[in-house]
Amino acid sequence: MACHCTIRAMGPRLVVALVPLACIVYGVAAVVTRGAWVSVVAATLVAWFLWRRYGRARFAAYVFLSAVALRSALTGRWPSLAFAIGAILVMQTPPALAAWPRLRPGAVRGGGDRMRRS
């Protein structure tokens, strides 16, 4: 009986587990190194959205990681900048796209008749 535990088979699971975990680790590091409680709250929310595969989790992660990258670039915190860029690059991989699909125009409103243009 052969084991089918290959890197290719484990890739999607690793991405789905490691991206939210990396957000949590970033939040903890931000609180420990500079007392940034807002960062830990935002990181926890984004990680929760990613773990739950919330419909807008990918968008929330991009907003969070972009803010981390911008703040890191402006303050010269290069490890945080590397983290943000790395996480954004990981979000571009096929396993991440499968786990957290991109938002599609029209799908955001749920296809309902709430707002019609005249």
Residue, then its C-alpha position, 0 to 999 in steps of 0.5 A: m500500500a503506497c502513501h500518496c503524501t506528496i508535496r503536490a498533494m499537500g500544497p493546498r493544505l499547507v497554503v490554507a493553514l500557513v497563510p492564516l497562521a502567518c497572519i497570527v504570528y505577524g500580529v503577535a510579533a507586532v504586539v511584542t516588538r512595538g505594542a501595536w494592538v491594532s495590528v494584532v486585532a486586524a491580523t486575527l480578523v484576517a486570519w479568521f476570515l481566511w480559515r473560515r473561507y469567508g467570501r471576501a477573505r482574499f480582499a481583506a488579506y490584500v488590504f491588510l497585507s498592503a497596509v503592512a507593506l506600506r507601513s513597513a516601507l515607510t518606517g524601514r521595518w524590512p522583515s515586515l515588508a518581506f513578510a507582506i510581499g511574501a504573503i501577497l505572492v503566496m496569495q497568487t499561487p493556484p492553491a490560494l486561488a482555489a481556497w480563496p477565489r477572487l471577487r467577481p463583479g456582480a457576485v459581490r451583491g449576491g445577484g439580488d435586486r437591491m440596487r438597480r441602475s435606471 
